[in-house]
Amino acid sequence: MEELQNVVRDGGLAVSNLPEKGRCLLTTKNFHPGEVILRQEPYVCVPNNSSTVSRCDGCFASENLKKCSACQVVWYCGSTCQKSEWKLHRLECSALSRLEKEKRKAVTPSIRLMVRLYLRRELQNEMFIPTGVTDSYNFVESLVSHLKELDEKQLVLYAQMANLVHLILQWPEINLKEIAENFSKLACNAHTICDCELRPVGTGLYPIVSIINHSCLPNAVLIFEGKSSVVRAVEHIPEGAEVSIAYIDTAGSTMTRQKALKEQYFFTCTCTRCIKVHDDIQENAILEGYRCKDDRCNGFLLRDSEDKGFTCQTCGLLRSKEEVKRIVCEITAISDKKLKSTSPGNHKEVISIYKMIEKLQMELCHPFSISLMRTQEELLKILMELGDWREALAYCRLTITGYQRVYPELHPLLGLQYYTCGKIEWLLGYTEDAIKSLTRAVDILRITHGTNSPFMKELVMKLDEAHAEASYNLSSKDE
C-alpha cells in the first residue's frame, strides 16, 4: 500500500479506504475540467473479436489484418504490432495451438483475457517482463471477487469457462476454483475499452482505475486513447475529494441504475443523485413512464391509488391499465417477431419496423422517454447507413434534445451527438448550423477527450473549415 501511495502521490492522488466503499482514490490537489487525473496502460487486454468483426491484438485496428498462422485465433495489422505482442503471444500461441480446431472456436475474448492474465504473471515471475508497483499480479489478488454473491447459474458458467482455461494452459498448479474466482473479479473490475466515439473495441484490466468508485453524477470520465486509459476531470475537483466515474450508462431512472449496479457490481449506489428519492419520482415517471392521453398536456403519469391505471399529475386524466398493456404488448410483438425475422441488410424494412415502434411509443411514452430515445437512435444509425441525410438530421436533433435531458452538460455522448449533427448539417449545406453544432461538440469533447488526439484535431479542423466556408459565402454575397 505504501509503495502504491508513493506512485500516485506524484499525480496529486492518494489511495484511501472509506466505510462501506472500500478502497477509493482521493485528490491531494485541485483538478480542473479537462485535466488528466490518471493515465494507465492495461495489465492485460484483448480485442472484442467475434465471428463478424476482428481486430488487431496490438492496436485494435480492424483493417488490413492477417491471422496468426500458428494458432489461427489472433489477428495483427502488421509486423510492428506482432512484435510488440510477441513476448506474451508466444506462450499464448503455443497453448492455443494445442487445442483441437473446434475447441479454438470456443475461445472468447473473456477466455483469452484470463489466459493472458496467467501468462503475464508467469512471464513476470520468470523476469521475462518487468514488474512495477502499478503493474503487478498482486493487484489482481487484492481485487474483490463477490463470488459468494453469485447465483448458481453464474457459478456454473464460470466453472465451465475455468475448465477451458485449465485445458488451454495445462498447468496443474492452478485450480479451477482460483480461475473461476478470477473470472468473477474481472467481471466487476475489468473495463470495456472504447474507441474515440465510445464504441466498444476490447476489454482490459487497469488496476488503479479499478480503485475509482462509481457515481451516477461523476466528477470524472474514463476515455481510452488506443489501449491507454485516461481519466479526466469534468468539473472542478477540490483537494481531498473522491474521484468518481460512471460504471454504467446513467441515462435511466434511479431504479434502473440501482438494479444494473446491484446485478453487475453488487452494491447500492448512495450518490447525491440516487438518494434524492422524492425529487426523482417525477424524473423517473418521465424517463420510463407513460404520457397523458391528452396530446395537449405534457404531464407525467403515476399509478392511481385504486390501481385502475395511471393518473396524469397535471390534468388528472386517467389512463387505464388495459390500454397501457395493449400498447406495450404491441411494441413487444413488433420488436420480438418482426425485427428478428428481418433479412440482414434490408435497411428499408428495418426502418419501417422501427417507425412502427416509434409511433406506438409516442402514443404511450412521455416525449423524453428513454425507450423512445433508443428507438430514435437506431433510426438515426440506419438512416446514416442509407445516406438519407435529411431525415437523419431530424432524428439527430431529436436525440440531442433527449441527451440534454438525461446526461450532464459535459458528457462525451452529448458531445459526440453534436459532432454527428454538425457533420450532417455541413454535408447538407447548413453551414451556420454546422458551426453551432461543431462548436458545441468542441466545447464538450475538449474536456472529456483532451485536445491532442487525432480525433480531436480532426474535429477542430472541421470547425475551422466550416468557419472558412461561412466567411467565403458571406464575402461572395457582399460582392
C-alpha positions as CSV (number, residue, x, y, z in Angstrom):
1,M,0.0,0.0,0.0
2,E,2.8,2.4,0.9
3,E,4.6,1.8,-2.5
4,L,1.3,2.5,-4.3
5,Q,0.8,5.7,-2.3
6,N,4.2,6.9,-3.4
7,V,3.4,6.2,-7.0
8,V,0.0,8.0,-7.1
9,R,1.2,10.9,-4.8
10,D,3.2,12.4,-7.7
11,G,-0.1,12.7,-9.7
12,G,-1.9,14.5,-6.9
13,L,-3.7,11.4,-5.7
14,A,-4.0,9.2,-2.6
15,V,-5.5,5.8,-2.1
16,S,-7.8,5.6,0.9
17,N,-10.4,3.3,2.5
18,L,-13.9,4.6,3.1
19,P,-16.6,2.8,5.2
20,E,-19.0,0.7,3.0
21,K,-17.0,1.7,-0.1
22,G,-13.6,0.1,0.5
23,R,-10.6,1.4,-1.5
24,C,-11.1,4.7,-3.3
25,L,-9.0,7.4,-5.0
26,L,-8.8,10.9,-3.3
27,T,-7.3,14.1,-4.7
28,T,-4.4,15.8,-2.9
29,K,-4.6,18.8,-5.1
30,N,-7.2,20.7,-7.2
31,F,-8.1,19.3,-10.6
32,H,-9.8,21.5,-13.3
33,P,-12.2,20.4,-16.0
34,G,-10.3,18.6,-18.8
35,E,-7.2,18.0,-16.6
36,V,-5.8,14.4,-16.7
37,I,-6.2,12.8,-13.3
38,L,-4.8,9.4,-14.2
39,R,-3.3,7.6,-17.2
40,Q,-2.6,3.9,-17.1
41,E,-1.7,1.0,-19.5
42,P,-3.6,-2.3,-19.1
43,Y,-2.2,-5.1,-17.1
44,V,-3.8,-7.4,-19.7
45,C,-6.3,-6.6,-22.5
46,V,-7.9,-8.3,-25.6
47,P,-9.9,-7.0,-28.6
48,N,-13.5,-7.9,-28.8
49,N,-13.2,-10.3,-31.7
50,S,-16.2,-12.2,-33.0
51,S,-17.4,-14.2,-36.0
52,T,-18.2,-10.9,-37.8
53,V,-15.6,-8.5,-36.5
54,S,-11.8,-9.0,-36.0
55,R,-9.3,-6.5,-34.5
56,C,-5.5,-6.3,-34.3
57,D,-4.2,-7.5,-31.0
58,G,-1.7,-4.7,-30.9
59,C,-3.7,-1.6,-31.8
60,F,-7.3,-2.8,-32.1
61,A,-7.4,-1.7,-35.8
62,S,-10.0,-3.6,-37.9
63,E,-8.4,-3.2,-41.4
64,N,-5.6,-4.9,-43.3
65,L,-5.5,-7.8,-40.8
66,K,-3.7,-11.1,-41.1
67,K,-4.3,-14.1,-38.8
68,C,-1.6,-15.7,-36.8
69,S,-0.6,-18.7,-38.9
70,A,0.1,-20.9,-35.9
71,C,-2.9,-20.5,-33.5
72,Q,-5.4,-19.2,-36.1
73,V,-7.1,-17.2,-33.3
74,V,-5.2,-13.9,-33.1
75,W,-5.0,-11.1,-35.7
76,Y,-2.4,-8.4,-36.5
77,C,-2.3,-5.4,-38.8
78,G,1.4,-5.6,-39.4
79,S,4.8,-6.7,-38.1
80,T,5.1,-3.7,-35.6
81,C,2.0,-4.8,-33.6
82,Q,3.0,-8.5,-33.9
83,K,6.5,-7.8,-32.5
84,S,5.1,-5.6,-29.6
85,E,2.8,-8.5,-28.5
86,W,5.2,-11.4,-29.2
87,K,6.5,-11.9,-25.7
88,L,3.0,-12.7,-24.4
89,H,1.6,-14.2,-27.5
90,R,4.5,-16.6,-27.9
91,L,3.2,-18.5,-24.9
92,E,-0.4,-17.9,-25.7
93,C,0.1,-19.1,-29.3
94,S,1.7,-22.3,-28.1
95,A,-1.1,-23.0,-25.7
96,L,-3.9,-22.3,-28.2
97,S,-2.2,-24.3,-30.9
98,R,-2.5,-27.4,-28.8
99,L,-6.3,-27.1,-28.9
100,E,-8.5,-29.0,-31.4
101,K,-9.7,-26.8,-34.1
102,E,-13.4,-26.9,-32.9
103,K,-12.4,-26.0,-29.4
104,R,-10.5,-22.9,-30.6
105,K,-13.8,-21.5,-31.8
106,A,-14.9,-21.5,-28.1
107,V,-12.0,-19.2,-27.1
108,T,-14.0,-16.0,-26.5
109,P,-12.3,-12.6,-25.6
110,S,-13.1,-13.4,-21.9
111,I,-11.3,-16.7,-22.1
112,R,-8.3,-15.1,-23.8
113,L,-8.2,-12.3,-21.2
114,M,-7.9,-14.9,-18.4
115,V,-5.3,-17.0,-20.3
116,R,-3.2,-13.8,-20.8
117,L,-3.6,-12.9,-17.1
118,Y,-1.9,-16.1,-16.1
119,L,0.7,-15.9,-18.8
120,R,1.6,-12.4,-17.9
121,R,2.0,-13.5,-14.2
122,E,4.3,-16.3,-15.4
123,L,6.4,-14.0,-17.5
124,Q,6.8,-11.6,-14.6
125,N,7.6,-14.3,-12.2
126,E,10.4,-15.6,-14.5
127,M,11.6,-12.0,-15.1
128,F,11.0,-12.1,-18.8
129,I,9.0,-8.9,-18.5
130,P,9.3,-6.2,-15.7
131,T,7.1,-5.9,-12.7
132,G,6.2,-2.5,-11.4
133,V,4.2,-1.3,-8.4
134,T,1.2,-0.5,-10.6
135,D,1.8,-3.4,-13.0
136,S,1.7,-6.4,-10.8
137,Y,-0.4,-9.5,-10.3
138,N,-0.6,-8.5,-6.6
139,F,-3.3,-6.1,-7.7
140,V,-5.4,-8.9,-9.1
141,E,-5.1,-10.8,-5.9
142,S,-6.3,-7.8,-3.9
143,L,-9.5,-7.4,-6.1
144,V,-12.8,-8.4,-4.5
145,S,-14.5,-11.3,-6.4
146,H,-18.1,-11.2,-4.9
147,L,-18.1,-15.0,-5.6
148,K,-20.4,-15.7,-2.6
149,E,-23.0,-13.3,-4.0
150,L,-23.3,-15.1,-7.4
151,D,-26.3,-17.2,-8.3
152,E,-25.9,-20.9,-9.3
153,K,-26.2,-20.2,-13.0
154,Q,-23.3,-17.7,-13.0
155,L,-21.2,-20.0,-10.9
156,V,-21.7,-22.9,-13.3
157,L,-20.8,-20.6,-16.2
158,Y,-17.6,-19.5,-14.5
159,A,-16.8,-23.2,-13.8
160,Q,-17.2,-24.1,-17.4
161,M,-15.0,-21.2,-18.5
162,A,-12.4,-22.1,-15.9
163,N,-12.3,-25.7,-17.3
164,L,-11.5,-24.3,-20.8
165,V,-8.7,-22.0,-19.4
166,H,-7.3,-25.0,-17.5
167,L,-7.4,-27.1,-20.7
168,I,-5.6,-24.4,-22.6
169,L,-2.8,-23.7,-20.0
170,Q,-2.4,-27.3,-18.8
171,W,-0.8,-26.0,-15.5
172,P,-1.5,-28.4,-12.6
173,E,-0.5,-25.8,-10.0
174,I,-3.6,-23.6,-10.6
175,N,-7.0,-25.0,-9.6
176,L,-10.4,-24.4,-11.2
177,K,-11.8,-22.5,-8.2
178,E,-9.0,-19.9,-8.4
179,I,-9.7,-19.4,-12.1
180,A,-13.4,-19.1,-11.5
181,E,-12.8,-16.6,-8.8
182,N,-10.6,-14.5,-11.1
183,F,-13.4,-14.5,-13.7
184,S,-15.7,-13.0,-11.1
185,K,-13.0,-10.4,-10.2
186,L,-12.7,-9.4,-13.9
187,A,-16.5,-9.1,-14.3
188,C,-16.5,-6.5,-11.6
189,N,-13.2,-4.8,-12.2
190,A,-12.2,-5.0,-15.9
191,H,-13.2,-2.1,-18.2
192,T,-14.7,-2.0,-21.7
193,I,-12.2,-0.4,-24.0
194,C,-13.9,2.0,-26.4
195,D,-12.7,4.0,-29.4
196,C,-12.8,7.8,-29.5
197,E,-16.6,7.6,-30.4
198,L,-17.3,5.3,-27.4
199,R,-17.8,2.2,-29.5
200,P,-16.6,-0.9,-27.6
201,V,-13.5,-2.5,-29.1
202,G,-12.0,-4.5,-26.4
203,T,-11.7,-5.4,-22.7
204,G,-8.8,-4.6,-20.3
205,L,-7.8,-4.7,-16.7
206,Y,-6.5,-1.4,-15.3
207,P,-5.6,-1.9,-11.7
208,I,-5.5,1.7,-10.4
209,V,-8.6,2.7,-12.5
210,S,-10.4,-0.2,-10.8
211,I,-9.9,1.6,-7.5
212,I,-12.1,4.5,-8.6
213,N,-15.6,4.3,-7.3
214,H,-18.9,4.8,-9.2
215,S,-21.2,7.8,-9.1
216,C,-24.3,8.5,-11.1
217,L,-23.1,12.1,-11.1
218,P,-19.4,11.5,-11.6
219,N,-16.8,14.3,-11.4
220,A,-14.5,12.5,-13.9
221,V,-14.8,10.5,-17.2
222,L,-12.9,7.4,-18.4
223,I,-11.8,7.7,-22.0
224,F,-9.4,5.4,-23.9
225,E,-6.6,6.5,-26.3
226,G,-5.8,3.3,-28.0
227,K,-5.2,0.8,-25.2
228,S,-4.3,3.6,-22.7
229,S,-6.9,4.5,-20.1
230,V,-7.3,8.2,-19.4
231,V,-9.3,9.6,-16.5
232,R,-10.1,13.3,-16.9
233,A,-12.0,15.7,-14.6
234,V,-15.3,17.0,-16.0
235,E,-15.8,19.6,-13.2
236,H,-13.6,21.3,-10.6
237,I,-12.5,18.7,-8.1
238,P,-11.1,20.2,-4.9
239,E,-8.3,18.8,-2.8
240,G,-9.4,16.0,-0.6
241,A,-12.4,15.0,-2.8
242,E,-13.1,11.5,-4.0
243,V,-12.6,10.8,-7.7
244,S,-15.6,9.1,-9.3
245,I,-16.6,7.8,-12.7
246,A,-19.7,6.1,-14.1
247,Y,-19.7,2.3,-14.3
248,I,-22.9,2.2,-16.3
249,D,-25.0,4.3,-18.7
250,T,-26.6,6.8,-16.3
251,A,-29.5,7.8,-18.6
252,G,-32.0,5.6,-16.8
253,S,-34.2,6.1,-13.7
254,T,-32.8,5.6,-10.2
255,M,-34.5,2.2,-10.0
256,T,-33.0,1.1,-13.3
257,R,-29.5,2.3,-12.4
258,Q,-29.6,0.7,-9.0
259,K,-30.7,-2.6,-10.5
260,A,-27.9,-2.6,-13.0
261,L,-25.3,-1.7,-10.4
262,K,-26.6,-4.4,-8.0
263,E,-26.7,-7.1,-10.6
264,Q,-23.2,-6.5,-12.1
265,Y,-21.2,-4.8,-9.3
266,F,-23.1,-5.9,-6.1
267,F,-23.5,-2.5,-4.4
268,T,-26.2,0.0,-3.8
269,C,-25.3,3.5,-5.0
270,T,-25.6,6.3,-2.5
271,C,-24.5,9.2,-4.7
272,T,-26.4,12.5,-4.4
273,R,-28.5,11.6,-7.5
274,C,-29.6,8.3,-6.0
275,I,-30.6,9.5,-2.5
276,K,-32.9,12.2,-3.9
277,V,-35.8,9.7,-4.0
278,H,-38.6,12.2,-3.7
279,D,-37.2,14.6,-6.2
280,D,-36.6,11.7,-8.6
281,I,-40.2,10.5,-8.7
282,Q,-41.2,12.9,-11.5
283,E,-38.0,12.3,-13.4
284,N,-38.4,8.5,-13.2
285,A,-42.0,8.8,-14.5
286,I,-40.9,11.0,-17.4
287,L,-37.9,8.8,-18.4
288,E,-39.6,5.4,-18.0
289,G,-43.3,6.0,-17.5
290,Y,-46.3,7.0,-19.7
291,R,-47.7,10.1,-21.2
292,C,-51.0,11.8,-20.8
293,K,-53.8,10.7,-23.2
294,D,-54.5,14.4,-23.9
295,D,-51.9,15.4,-26.6
296,R,-52.2,19.0,-25.5
297,C,-51.0,18.0,-22.0
298,N,-47.3,17.3,-21.3
299,G,-47.9,15.9,-17.8
300,F,-46.4,12.7,-16.3
301,L,-48.4,9.8,-15.0
302,L,-48.3,7.9,-11.7
303,R,-50.2,4.8,-10.7
304,D,-53.6,5.8,-9.2
305,S,-54.4,4.9,-5.6
306,E,-57.1,2.4,-6.6
307,D,-54.8,0.6,-9.1
308,K,-57.1,1.2,-12.0
309,G,-54.5,2.8,-14.2
310,F,-52.2,5.8,-14.3
311,T,-53.3,9.3,-13.5
312,C,-51.8,12.4,-15.1
313,Q,-50.3,14.7,-12.4
314,T,-51.0,17.8,-14.4
315,C,-54.6,17.4,-15.6
316,G,-55.9,14.4,-13.6
317,L,-56.9,12.3,-16.7
318,L,-56.8,8.5,-16.0
319,R,-55.1,6.1,-18.5
320,S,-56.4,2.6,-17.9
321,K,-54.1,-0.4,-17.2
322,E,-55.7,-2.3,-20.1
323,E,-54.9,0.4,-22.6
324,V,-51.3,0.6,-21.4
325,K,-50.9,-3.2,-21.5
326,R,-52.3,-3.4,-25.0
327,I,-49.8,-0.9,-26.5
328,V,-46.9,-2.5,-24.5
329,C,-47.8,-5.9,-26.0
330,E,-48.0,-4.4,-29.5
331,I,-44.5,-2.9,-29.1
332,T,-43.1,-6.2,-27.7
333,A,-44.7,-8.2,-30.5
334,I,-43.2,-6.0,-33.2
335,S,-39.8,-5.9,-31.6
336,D,-39.6,-9.6,-30.9
337,K,-41.1,-11.0,-34.1
338,K,-40.6,-8.5,-36.9
339,L,-37.0,-7.4,-36.1
340,K,-35.8,-11.0,-35.7
341,S,-37.4,-12.1,-38.9
342,T,-35.9,-9.2,-41.0
343,S,-33.4,-10.3,-43.6
344,P,-29.8,-8.9,-43.0
345,G,-29.1,-5.7,-44.9
346,N,-32.7,-4.9,-45.6
347,H,-32.4,-1.4,-44.1
348,K,-35.7,-0.1,-45.5
349,E,-37.7,-2.9,-43.9
350,V,-35.9,-2.3,-40.6
351,I,-36.7,1.4,-40.8
352,S,-40.3,0.6,-41.4
353,I,-40.4,-1.6,-38.3
354,Y,-38.7,0.9,-36.1
355,K,-41.1,3.6,-37.2
356,M,-44.0,1.4,-36.2
357,I,-42.4,1.0,-32.8
358,E,-41.7,4.7,-32.6
359,K,-45.3,5.6,-33.4
360,L,-46.6,3.3,-30.6
361,Q,-44.0,4.6,-28.2
362,M,-45.0,8.2,-29.0
363,E,-48.6,7.2,-28.2
364,L,-47.7,5.6,-24.9
365,C,-44.5,7.2,-23.6
366,H,-43.5,10.7,-22.4
367,P,-41.7,12.7,-25.2
368,F,-38.5,12.4,-23.0
369,S,-38.8,8.6,-22.6
370,I,-35.6,6.6,-22.7
371,S,-37.1,3.8,-24.8
372,L,-38.3,6.3,-27.4
373,M,-34.9,7.9,-27.5
374,R,-33.2,4.5,-28.0
375,T,-35.6,3.8,-30.9
376,Q,-34.7,7.2,-32.5
377,E,-31.0,6.4,-32.0
378,E,-31.5,3.2,-34.0
379,L,-33.3,5.0,-36.8
380,L,-30.6,7.7,-36.9
381,K,-27.9,5.0,-37.3
382,I,-29.8,3.2,-40.1
383,L,-30.7,6.4,-42.0
384,M,-27.0,7.4,-41.9
385,E,-26.0,4.0,-43.3
386,L,-28.5,4.6,-46.1
387,G,-27.3,8.1,-46.8
388,D,-30.7,9.6,-46.1
389,W,-29.1,12.7,-44.6
390,R,-32.2,15.0,-44.3
391,E,-34.2,12.5,-42.2
392,A,-31.1,11.5,-40.3
393,L,-30.6,15.2,-39.3
394,A,-34.1,15.4,-38.0
395,Y,-33.6,12.3,-35.8
396,C,-30.1,13.5,-34.7
397,R,-31.7,16.8,-33.4
398,L,-34.4,14.8,-31.6
399,T,-31.8,12.6,-29.8
400,I,-29.8,15.7,-28.8
401,T,-32.9,17.0,-27.1
402,G,-33.1,13.7,-25.2
403,Y,-29.4,13.6,-24.4
404,Q,-29.6,17.1,-22.9
405,R,-32.3,15.8,-20.5
406,V,-30.6,12.6,-19.4
407,Y,-26.9,13.5,-19.4
408,P,-24.8,16.2,-17.7
409,E,-23.7,19.2,-19.7
410,L,-20.2,17.8,-20.2
411,H,-21.0,14.3,-21.1
412,P,-19.0,12.7,-24.0
413,L,-22.1,11.1,-25.6
414,L,-23.7,14.6,-25.8
415,G,-20.6,16.0,-27.4
416,L,-20.4,13.2,-29.9
417,Q,-24.0,13.7,-30.9
418,Y,-23.4,17.4,-31.5
419,Y,-20.4,16.3,-33.7
420,T,-22.6,14.0,-35.7
421,C,-25.2,16.7,-36.1
422,G,-22.6,19.2,-37.2
423,K,-21.2,16.9,-39.9
424,I,-24.7,16.2,-41.3
425,E,-25.6,19.9,-41.3
426,W,-22.4,20.7,-43.1
427,L,-23.0,17.9,-45.6
428,L,-26.4,19.4,-46.4
429,G,-25.1,22.9,-46.8
430,Y,-26.4,24.3,-43.5
431,T,-23.0,25.9,-42.7
432,E,-24.1,28.3,-39.9
433,D,-26.0,25.5,-38.1
434,A,-22.9,23.2,-38.6
435,I,-20.7,25.8,-36.9
436,K,-23.0,26.0,-33.9
437,S,-23.1,22.2,-33.5
438,L,-19.4,21.7,-34.1
439,T,-18.6,24.5,-31.7
440,R,-20.7,22.8,-29.0
441,A,-19.0,19.5,-29.7
442,V,-15.6,21.1,-29.3
443,D,-16.6,22.7,-26.0
444,I,-17.6,19.3,-24.6
445,L,-15.1,16.9,-26.1
446,R,-12.0,19.1,-25.4
447,I,-12.9,18.5,-21.7
448,T,-13.6,14.8,-22.0
449,H,-11.2,13.8,-24.7
450,G,-8.4,16.4,-24.4
451,T,-7.1,18.3,-27.3
452,N,-4.1,16.4,-28.7
453,S,-5.7,13.2,-30.1
454,P,-6.1,12.7,-33.9
455,F,-9.9,12.6,-33.3
456,M,-9.9,16.0,-31.6
457,K,-7.6,17.5,-34.2
458,E,-9.9,16.3,-37.0
459,L,-12.9,17.8,-35.2
460,V,-11.2,21.2,-34.7
461,M,-10.1,21.1,-38.4
462,K,-13.7,20.5,-39.5
463,L,-14.9,23.5,-37.4
464,D,-12.1,25.7,-38.9
465,E,-13.2,24.6,-42.4
466,A,-16.8,25.4,-41.7
467,H,-15.8,28.9,-40.4
468,A,-13.8,29.4,-43.6
469,E,-16.7,28.3,-45.8
470,A,-19.1,30.6,-43.9
471,S,-16.7,33.6,-44.4
472,Y,-16.4,32.8,-48.1
473,N,-20.1,32.6,-48.5
474,L,-20.6,35.9,-46.7
475,S,-17.9,37.6,-48.9
476,S,-19.5,36.2,-52.1
477,K,-22.8,37.7,-51.1
478,D,-21.2,41.1,-50.4
479,E,-19.7,41.1,-53.9
